[in-house]
Amino acid sequence: WRPPKTPRHPLASTSALMDDFACVNGNITASDASEAAPALIIVTGLIGIAFSVFLLKLVSSIALDVASNNEPLVGSEPINGADVAEQNARLLELYAAITTGANAFLRSEYKLCGIFIVLAFPAMSVLIAWGDKEDGKWEWKNGWLSGVSFVVGAITSIVCGYIGMRVAVFSNARCTVGACDPSKGWTRSFNTAFRAGGVMGFSLTGIAILALYILLAILRTAFPDSDEGYKQLMDVVAGFGLGGSSIAMFGRVGGGIYTKAADVGADLAGKVVQDLPEDDPHNPGTIADNVGDNVGDVAGMGSDLFGSFGEASCAALLVGASSPMIVAAGWGALMFPLTVSGVGIVVCLITNFVATDLSPVRKEADIERVLKTQLLVSSLLMTPCVYGLAVALLPSATCGGCTGGFYIGSICSSRINAFLCVAFGLWGGCLIGFVTEYYTSFSYRPVVEVSESCRTGAATNIIFGLALGYKSVVLPVFILAGIIFGSHRLAGMYGISLAALGMLATLATCLTIDVYGPVCDNAGGIAEMCELHPSVREKTDALDAAGNTTAAIGKGFAIGSACLVGLALFGAFVTRLEDAAGGDLHVDLLDPITFAGLLVGAMLPYWFSAMTMKSVGMAANAMVLEIKRQFDANPNLLIPNHPDRPDYDTCIKISTDASLQEMIAPGALVMLSPVLCGVCFGTRCVTGLLAGAIASSVQMAISSSNTGGAWDNAKKYISKGAMDAVIGEEEPETVDNTGKVQTKKSQIFKAAVTGDTVGDPLKDTSGPALNIMMKLMAIISVVFAPLFLAIKDGDGLLGFVVHDKDVAAAHDAVVAATRRLAQVPVASPAGGGELVAMAFGLVVGVGGVLAVQRATAPPRAKAAKPALVCRAAKVEGTPVEPRLLAHTASLA
């Protein structure tokens, strides 16, 4: 409310002033459309689940029989001495092995997640109840309901990840069978993989939106229908996002370590050392590699994007509840973020039929076009739908200082502004996706340059790949900066949270494309191991290559949305601090403790990436040792077409044990950092920590993902024969008697394989996990804000070190008086900070002495040969690290 500046007449002034006093919340009331919003959310959620069941029925209609097509099969003739019956038996055997391995991993992982949930629920509830206490009385209602929200979010994330994994392993062999059709193989195999992805996408979005809305509807009965009641409701529902992201962290890190340990280990020991083809059935690590595609790229991605949806929704709901005008517009206006996600399900459903029925894949050239069309069509259809929702549900004041709009914080926003914020996120995500495609697809110059750099060896390949990754950060960061600036100007932190939801509005389509790739990858591996006709593998490889490009686009979406979600949650955290302070709160980066938190937050992504990368390296080392042992124990495995088969189960166990052991430390780092920071140093340090972590994580995630993706596609570019002329000229020994270049025997290809192997953990483990890091730290800060505020009014246990309010106030008063009276500078009062500084200096000094002593000490004795060679040759040498021996103890 603002009084008129220049009244024309005293009586008119008095009348206008009385009218303005009578204008409460802009005279906004709930509309009929607002009352229909809950029905819209429930119906669209049910539609998503029903459509996923329909897609699953279509996928299951394909029989697991390579001879099930109506026409004679290209691969039905005996291939490499195998007849159709043997191929079918092998198909079923591999299908069962991959399914069993994936189930075993998820069962073990979710047991650990269950233990975490059981331990975190009471701890979280007690801490929040203590932090929210008033007049010494603990707020048990807020504590327990926050814990319940946490459990619901965690269980929903587990269910979504499990559904995705089950659908992927159910569909991979059926995609292989579809590719056997000589006339309709392209359409059948593509539709099978695409519909499998659709099952994951539509079931996840449907379940997520229903779970969150049902939780809101139930918990709503525990709070009054008032401004304060809705604020408390959204505060406790924030636990839903925390539960989803916590499980996503374990799924992303654990699944990423599993899949890349198996992939790198199988590549090093099989392709590089023994020169075996990719997915050769004689490679002991190949089943673990195929299992990893499902548990990492499907279950992990599903949990990741579910967490993004939950956190973005919670941030928008929490910030929206802080606006009395949105609350006055009714429950439907508060639920505007969920209606955007609900309508997105219907839009993605319509878009899905474009790919499978209206414009299906009939040849290799159609694949990438059809997949990219999905993103454009869904965004085009979604834009007018968002406009209609904003006009129908959001409030418009008829009086006061924000006539025609509504206040969100101190910003006068409007329906059009809210629509523009969602549109910024929707189309900004598309731009980031296509920039990512430019830097990771071999259809464009950057990846071709990386491929050509392999002519001078692996070192230049690594250099070019790293440079590409760094350069690929520039445009996405500018796009994100523009989205953030524009959205904040239009609607404050509410606008940023709406932009995050806009980027996730077509989540069902993004997930469909993401899951499509691993299904095709598995299908190619099964075709190779079943020794089907080479034309089958050619189809699945082409499908997988297009899937790699679109998966990179999906990762661009995931990273961009994670940045916006993290920033929206940061805004929600500041909003909670403002509610506690009773006024606007400004984050001062020149405050020493805030700047210190900023530096630490910017460092955390490097610490986190180091832990995950080393975990992959250790697990891959153990995998190489086991594969090498099996080759030494049974030389028949290296004889082409020999009937002996390796022990796949031991390699699966190595990856499983390594991933479950190694995922705990990175997860603890992310979860405990904001809690310890807030408890020990207060809320100002947490604001710096979050700002540094978000800014650093988003750039490192883009760089890691694009570097690994470029190396992967550079290898595929060379393997498809694009550089055969160069290889034949520079390495004539690779040309056989018929004049054909043996590409995979060249040094250029081996240099590309080295880059791809280095990039695997970057693009599939540490890079994607950084998405969750920036979101999880922010949602933990939001949920535990009452705890931080309850400790010395937000200054933390060690607040006397960084800031003492009473001493600082007295010091400021003395300084002001001194400057006025005597113009003489006054020294700061002595306190505990000096003692801490002295102790810190002492520790640093002693540490420096010890470091110098260690650096000048004589070198330790080294073995003549590295561990891998020593183990293979059974001679003494460098001892294997104890944690590696633990993975292979059963082999002693």
NUDO-329779 format. One record per residue (C-alpha): residue in three letters; x, y, z. Coordinates in steps of 0.5 Angstrom, whole numbers, plus 2048, in hexadecimal, padded with zeros to 3 digits. Layout:
<atoms>
alaXYZ/...
</atoms>
This chain:
<atoms>
trp800800800/arg8028077FE/pro7FF80E7FF/pro7FE8127F9/lys8038177F8/thr80081D7F6/pro7F881E7F8/arg7F48237F4/his7F08257FA/pro7F0824801/leu7E9820801/ala7EB81C7FB/ser7F281A7FF/thr7EE818805/ser7E9814801/ala7EF8117FD/leu7F380F804/met7ED80C807/asp7EC808801/asp7F3805801/phe7F3804808/ala7ED7FF806/cys7F17FC801/val7F37F6804/asn7F87F1800/gly7F57F57FA/asn7EE7F37FB/ile7F07EC7F8/thr7EC7E67F9/ala7EC7DF7F7/ser7E97DD7F0/asp7E57D77ED/ala7EC7D57E9/ser7EF7D57EF/glu7EB7D07F2/ala7EB7CC7EC/ala7F37CB7ED/pro7F37C57F2/ala7EF7C17ED/leu7F47C37E7/ile7FA7C17EB/ile7F77BA7ED/val7F47B97E6/thr7FA7BA7E2/gly7FE7B67E7/leu7FA7B07E6/ile7FA7B17DF/gly8027B17DF/ile8017AA7E3/ala7FC7A77DE/phe8007A97D8/ser8067A67DB/val80279F7DC/phe8007A07D5/leu8077A17D2/leu80979B7D6/lys8047967D3/leu8077987CC/val80E7977CE/ser80C7907D1/ser80878E7CB/ile80F78C7C8/ala8117857C9/leu8187837CB/asp81977F7C5/val81E7827BF/ala81977D7BA/ser8137817BC/asn8127867B7/asn80D7847B1/glu8137857AC/pro8197807AB/leu81F7837B0/val8257867AD/gly8287827B3/ser82477C7B3/glu8297787AF/pro82F7757B3/ile83477A7B5/asn83B7787B7/gly8397717B8/ala8337737BC/asp82B7727BA/val8257757BC/ala8247717C2/glu82A7727C5/gln82A7797C4/asn82377A7C7/ala8267767CD/arg82C77A7CE/leu8277807CD/leu82377E7D3/glu82977C7D7/leu82C7837D6/tyr8257867D8/ala8257837DE/ala82C7847E0/ile82B78C7DF/thr82578C7E3/thr8277887E9/gly82E78C7E9/ala82A7937E9/asn8257907EE/ala82A78E7F3/phe82E7957F3/leu8277997F4/arg8257947F9/ser82C7957FD/glu82C79C7FC/tyr82579D7FE/lys82679A804/leu82B79F806/cys8277A4804/gly8217A1809/ile8267A180E/phe8287A980D/ile8207AA80D/val81F7A7814/leu8257AA817/ala8247B1814/phe81C7B2815/pro81D7B281D/ala8237B681D/met8207BB818/ser8197BC81B/val81D7BD822/leu8217C281F/ile81C7C681C/ala8177C6822/trp81D7C9826/gly81F7CE821/asp8177D0821/lys8167D1828/glu8127D782B/asp8137D9832/gly8177D3834/lys8117CE831/trp8147C982B/glu80F7C9825/trp80E7C2824/lys8097C381F/asn80E7C681A/gly8137C181C/trp80F7BB81B/leu80C7BD814/ser8127C0811/gly8157B9813/val80F7B680F/ser8107BA809/phe8177B8809/val8157B0809/val8107B1804/gly8147B57FF/ala81A7AF800/ile8157A97FF/thr8127AD7F9/ser8197AE7F6/ile81B7A67F7/val8147A47F4/cys8167A87EE/gly81D7A67ED/tyr81B79F7EE/ile81579F7E9/gly81A7A27E4/met82079D7E5/arg81A7977E4/val81879A7DE/ala81E79B7DB/val8217947DC/phe81A7927DA/ser81A7957D3/asn8227947D1/ala82178D7CE/arg81B78F7CB/cys81E7957C7/thr8237907C5/val81E78C7C2/gly81A7927BF/ala8217937BB/cys82178C7B8/asp81B78E7B3/pro81E78F7AC/ser8197947AA/lys8167977B0/gly81C7967B5/trp81D79E7B5/thr8167A07B7/arg81579A7BC/ser81C79A7C0/phe81B7A27C0/asn8147A27C3/thr81679C7C8/ala81B7A07CB/phe8177A77CA/arg8117A47CE/ala8157A17D3/gly8187A87D5/gly8117AA7D5/val80F7A57DA/met8147A87DE/gly8137AF7DD/phe80B7AF7DD/ser80B7AB7E3/leu8107AF7E7/thr80D7B67E6/gly8067B37E7/ile8087B07EE/ala80C7B67F0/ile8067BB7EF/leu8017B67F2/ala8067B57F8/leu8077BC7F9/tyr8007BE7F9/ile7FD7B97FD/leu8037BB802/leu8017C2802/ala7F97C0803/ile7FA7BC809/leu7FF7C180C/arg7FB7C780B/thr7F67C4810/ala7FB7C5815/phe7FC7CD814/pro7F77D2814/asp7F57D680E/ser7F87DC80F/asp7FF7DF80C/glu8037DD812/gly8007D6811/tyr8017D580A/lys8087D780C/gln8097D2811/leu8067CD80C/met80B7CE807/asp8117CE80C/val80F7C780E/val80E7C5807/ala8157C7805/gly8177C0808/phe8147BD802/gly8197C07FD/leu81F7BE802/gly81D7B7802/gly81D7B67FB/ser8237B97FA/ser8277B57FF/ile8257AF7FC/ala8277B27F5/met82E7B37F8/phe82F7AC7FA/gly82C7AA7F3/arg8307AE7EF/val8367AD7F3/gly8367A67F4/gly8337A47ED/gly8387A97EA/ile83E7A57ED/tyr83B79E7EB/thr83A7A07E4/lys8407A37E3/ala84479E7E7/ala8427997E3/asp84279D7DC/val84979F7DD/gly84C7987E0/ala8497957DA/asp84C7997D5/leu8537997D8/ala8537927D9/gly84F7907D3/lys8507957CD/val8567987CF/val85A7927D1/gln85778C7CE/asp8557907C8/leu84E78D7C9/pro8487907C5/glu8437947C9/asp83E7907CD/asp8417897CB/pro83E7847CF/his8457817D1/asn8477887D5/pro8457867DD/gly84378D7DE/thr83E78E7D8/ile83878C7DC/ala83A7917E2/asp83A7967DD/asn8337957DA/val8317957E1/gly83479C7E2/asp83079F7DD/asn82A79E7E0/val82C79F7E7/gly82F7A57E6/asp82C7A97E0/val8257A77E1/ala8247A67E8/gly8297AB7EA/met8267B07E5/gly81F7AF7E7/ser8217B07EF/asp8257B67ED/leu81F7B97E8/phe81A7B77ED/gly81E7BB7F3/ser81E7C17EE/phe8177C17ED/gly8157C07F5/glu81A7C67F7/ala8187CB7F1/ser8117CA7F3/cys8127CB7FB/ala8167D17FA/ala8117D47F5/leu80B7D27FB/leu80F7D5800/val8117DB7FD/gly80A7DC7FA/ala8077DB801/ser80B7E1804/ser8067E57FF/pro8007E7803/met7FD7E97FC/ile7FE7E27F9/val7FB7DF800/ala7F57E37FF/ala7F47E17F8/gly7F37DA7FB/trp7F67D37FB/gly7F67D27F3/ala7FA7D97F3/leu7FF7D57F8/met7FF7CF7F3/phe8017D37ED/pro8087CF7ED/leu8057C87ED/thr8007CA7E8/val8057CC7E3/ser8087C57E4/gly8027C27E3/val8007C57DD/gly8077C37DA/ile8057BC7DB/val8007BD7D6/val8047C17D1/cys8097BB7D2/leu8047B67D0/ile8027B97CA/thr8097BA7C8/asn80B7B37C9/phe8067B17C3/val80A7B57BF/ala8107B17BF/thr80D7AA7BF/asp8077AB7BA/leu8067B27B7/ser80E7B27B5/pro8117AC7B6/val8187A97B5/arg8197A67AE/lys8207A67AD/glu8277A87B1/ala8267AF7AF/asp8207B07B2/ile8227AF7B9/glu8257B57BB/arg8207B97B8/val81A7B67BB/leu81D7B67C2/lys81F7BE7C2/thr8187BF7BF/gln8157BD7C6/leu8197C27C9/leu8167C87C5/val80F7C57C4/ser80E7C47CB/ser8117CB7CD/leu80D7CE7C7/leu8067CB7CA/met8087CD7D1/thr8097D47D0/pro8017D67CF/cys7FF7D17D5/val8047D57DA/tyr8017DB7D8/gly7FA7D97D9/leu7FB7D67E0/ala7FE7DC7E2/val7F87E17E0/ala7F37DC7E3/leu7F77DA7E9/leu7FB7E07EC/pro7F87E67EF/ser7F77ED7EC/ala7F67F37F1/thr7F17F87F0/cys7F37FD7F5/gly7F97FF7F9/gly8008007F6/cys8017FA7F2/thr7FA7FB7EE/gly7FA7F57E8/gly7FF7F17EC/phe8017EE7F2/tyr8077F07F7/ile80C7EA7F8/gly8117ED7FE/ser8127F47FC/ile8117F37F4/cys80B7F57F1/ser80A7EF7EC/ser8047ED7E7/arg8017E77E4/ile8057E87DD/asn80C7E97E1/ala80B7E27E4/phe8097DF7DD/leu8107E27DB/cys8147DF7E0/val8117D87DF/ala8127DA7D7/phe8197DC7D9/gly81B7D57DC/leu8177D17D7/trp81B7D47D1/gly8217D67D5/gly8227CE7D6/cys8217CD7CE/leu8277D27CD/ile82B7CE7D2/gly82A7C87CF/phe82B7CA7C8/val8327CD7CA/thr8337C77CE/glu8327C37C7/tyr8377C77C3/tyr83C7C67C8/thr83B7BE7C8/ser8397BC7C2/phe83D7BA7BC/ser8397BD7B7/tyr83C7C47B9/arg8437C67B9/pro8457C67C0/val8457BE7C1/val8487BE7BA/glu84E7C27BC/val84F7BD7C2/ser84F7B77BE/glu8547BA7B9/ser8587BC7BF/cys8597B47C0/arg85E7B47BB/thr8637B67BF/gly8617B27C5/ala85D7B17CB/ala8617B77CF/thr85E7BC7C9/asn8577B97CA/ile8577BA7D1/ile8597C17D0/phe8547C37CB/gly84E7BF7CF/leu8507C37D5/ala8507CA7D1/leu8497C87CE/gly8467C77D4/tyr8497CE7D7/lys8467D17D1/ser83F7CE7D1/val83E7D17D8/val83E7D87D5/leu8377D97D1/pro8337D47D6/val8357D97DC/phe8337DF7D8/ile82D7DC7D7/leu82C7DA7DE/ala82E7E17E0/gly8297E47DC/ile8237E07DE/ile8257E17E5/phe8257E97E4/gly81F7E97E0/ser81B7E57E5/his81D7E87EB/arg81B7EF7E8/leu8147ED7E6/ala8137E97ED/gly8187E87F2/met81A7E27F4/tyr8137DF7F2/gly8157E17EB/ile81C7DC7EC/ser8187D77EF/leu8137D77E9/ala8187D77E4/ala81B7D17E7/leu8147CE7E6/gly8147D07DF/met81A7CC7DD/leu8177C67E0/ala8107C77DD/thr8127C27D8/leu8157BD7DD/ala8117B77DA/thr8147B87D3/cys81B7BA7D6/leu81B7B37DA/thr8187AF7D4/ile81E7B27D0/asp8237B07D5/val8217A97D7/tyr8217A87CF/gly8287A87CF/pro82A7A37D4/val82579E7D1/cys82879E7CA/asp82F79E7CD/asn82D7977D1/ala8297957CB/gly8307957C7/gly8347927CC/ile82E78C7CC/ala82F78B7C4/glu83678B7C5/met8367867CA/cys8317827C7/glu8357827C0/leu82F7847BC/his8307877B5/pro83578D7B5/ser82F7917B2/val82B7917B8/arg8317947BC/glu8327997B7/lys82A79B7B8/thr82B79B7C0/asp83279F7BF/ala82F7A47BB/leu8297A57C0/asp82E7A57C5/ala8327AB7C2/ala82C7AF7C1/gly82A7AE7C8/asn8317B07CB/thr8307B77C7/thr8297B77CA/ala82C7B57D1/ala8317BB7D1/ile82B7BF7D0/gly8277BC7D5/lys82D7BD7DA/gly82D7C57D8/phe8267C57DA/ala8287C27E1/ile82D7C67E2/gly82A7CD7E0/ser8247CB7E4/ala8287C97EA/cys82B7D07EA/leu8257D37EA/val8227CE7EF/gly8287CF7F4/leu8277D77F3/ala8207D77F5/leu8217D37FB/phe8267D87FD/gly8217DD7FC/ala81C7D9800/phe8217D8806/val8227E0806/thr81A7E0806/arg81A7DC80C/leu8207E080F/glu81C7E780E/asp8167E4811/ala81A7E3817/ala81D7EA817/gly8167ED815/gly8197F180F/asp81D7F1809/leu8247ED80A/his82A7EF805/val8307EA804/asp8367EE805/leu83C7EB801/leu8417F0804/asp83F7ED80B/pro8457E980D/ile8417E280F/thr83D7E3809/phe8437E3804/ala8467DE808/gly8407D9807/leu8407DB800/leu8477D97FF/val8467D2802/gly8407D17FE/ala8437D27F8/met8497CD7FA/leu8447C87FC/pro8427C57F5/tyr8497C47F4/trp84A7C07FA/phe8447BC7F8/ser8467BB7F1/ala84D7B87F4/met8497B37F8/thr8457B17F3/met84A7B07ED/lys84F7AD7F2/ser8497A87F4/val8487A67EC/gly8507A57EB/met8507A17F1/ala84A79C7EF/ala84D79C7E8/asn85479A7EB/ala8507947EE/met84C7927E8/val8537927E4/leu85678E7E9/glu8507897E9/ile84F7897E1/lys8577887E0/arg8577827E5/gln85177E7E1/phe85577F7DB/asp85B77C7DE/ala8577767E1/asn8537757DB/pro8577767D5/asn8517747D1/leu84D77A7D2/leu85277E7CD/ile8517797C7/pro84B77B7C3/asn8457777C2/his8477737C8/pro8417707CC/asp8447727D3/arg8417787D7/pro84477C7DC/asp84277D7E3/tyr83D7837E3/asp83B7837EA/thr8417847ED/cys84278B7E9/ile83B78D7EB/lys83D78C7F2/ile8437907F1/ser83F7967EE/thr8397957F3/asp83E7957FA/ala84279B7F7/ser83C79F7F6/leu83979E7FC/gln83F79F800/glu8417A57FD/met83B7A97FC/ile83A7AA804/ala8407AF804/pro83E7B47FF/gly8377B4801/ala8397B6808/leu83D7BB805/val8377BF802/met8327BD807/leu8377BF80D/ser83A7C680A/pro8347CA80B/val8327C7812/leu8397C8815/cys83A7CF812/gly8337D1814/val8347CE81B/cys83B7D181C/phe83B7D7819/gly8347DA818/thr82F7DB812/arg8347E180F/cys8397DC80E/val8347D780B/thr8327DC806/gly8397DD803/leu83A7D5803/leu8347D47FF/ala8367DA7FA/gly83D7D77F9/ala83A7D07F8/ile8357D27F3/ala8397D67EF/ser83F7D17EF/ser83B7CB7EE/val8377CD7E8/gln83D7CF7E4/met8417C97E6/ala83B7C47E4/ile83A7C77DD/ser8427C77DC/ser8427BF7DE/ser83C7BD7DB/asn83E7C07D4/thr8457BE7D4/gly8437B77D5/gly83E7B77D0/ala8437BA7CB/trp8487B57CC/asp8427AF7CC/asn8407B27C5/ala8477B37C2/lys8487AC7C3/lys8427AA7C0/tyr8437AF7BA/ile84A7AB7B9/ser8477A47BA/lys8427A67B4/gly8477A77AF/ala8477AE7AF/met84F7AE7AF/asp8507A87AB/ala8547AC7A6/val8597AF7AB/ile85A7A97AF/gly85B7A57A8/glu8607AA7A6/glu8647AB7AD/glu8637A47AF/pro86479F7A9/glu8657997AD/thr85D79A7AF/val85B7997A8/asp8597917A7/asn85A78D7A0/thr85479079D/gly85579779E/lys8517987A4/val85379C7AA/gln8537987B1/thr85179F7B5/lys85179C7BC/lys8587997BB/ser85B7A07BA/gln85F7A57BF/ile85A7AA7BD/phe8547A67BF/lys8587A47C6/ala8597AB7C7/ala8527AC7C7/val8507A67CB/thr8557A97D0/gly8517B07D0/asp84A7AC7D1/thr84D7A87D7/val84F7AE7DA/gly8487B27D9/asp8447AD7DB/pro8447AE7E3/leu8447B67E1/lys83D7B57DD/asp83A7B07E0/thr83C7B07E8/ser83F7B77EA/gly83C7BB7E5/pro8347B97E6/ala8357B87EE/leu8377C07EE/asn8307C17EC/ile82E7BE7F3/met8337C17F7/met8317C97F5/lys8297C77F7/leu82A7C27FD/met82F7C7800/ala8297CD7FF/ile8237C9801/ile8277C6808/ser8287CE809/val8217CF808/val81E7C980D/phe8237CB812/ala8237D2812/pro81F7D2819/leu8257CE81C/phe82A7D381A/leu8267D981C/ala8257D6823/ile82C7D6824/lys82E7DD827/asp8297E0822/gly82C7DD81C/asp8337DF81E/gly8357D881F/leu8397D4825/leu83F7D8823/gly83C7DE822/phe8417E2827/val8467E0822/val8437E381C/his83E7E981F/asp83C7EB825/lys8367EF825/asp8367F382B/val83E7F482B/ala83D7F6823/ala8377FB825/ala83B7FE82B/his8427FF826/asp83E802821/ala83B807826/val842809829/val845809822/ala83F80E820/ala840812826/thr847813825/arg84781581E/arg84281A820/leu84681D826/ala84D81C825/gln84E81981E/val853814821/pro85280C81F/val850807824/ala853800824/ser84E7FA824/pro84D7F782B/ala8507F182C/gly84D7EA82D/gly84D7E382B/gly84F7E4824/glu8567E6826/leu8577DF829/val8547DB824/ala8587DF81F/met85E7DD823/ala85D7D6824/phe85B7D681C/gly8627D981B/leu8657D481F/val8627CE81C/val8647D1815/gly86B7D2817/val86C7CB81A/gly8687C8814/gly86D7CB80F/val8737C9813/leu8717C2812/ala86F7C380B/val8767C580A/gln8797BF80E/arg8757BA80A/ala8777BE803/thr87E7BD805/ala87E7B6807/pro8827B1803/pro87D7AD7FE/arg87A7A7800/ala87C7A17FD/lys87879F7F6/ala8777997F3/ala8797977EC/lys8737967E9/pro86C7997EA/ala8667957EE/leu8627927E8/val8687907E4/cys86B78D7EB/arg8647897EC/ala8647867E5/ala86B7847E5/lys86B7817EC/val8717857EF/glu87278A7F4/gly8717917F3/thr86D7977F6/pro8687957FA/val8607957F8/glu85D79A7FD/pro859797802/arg852799800/leu8537967F9/leu8557907FC/ala84F790800/his84B7907F9/thr84F78A7F7/ala8507867FE/ser84C7807FB/leu85177F7F6/ala85677D7FA/
</atoms>
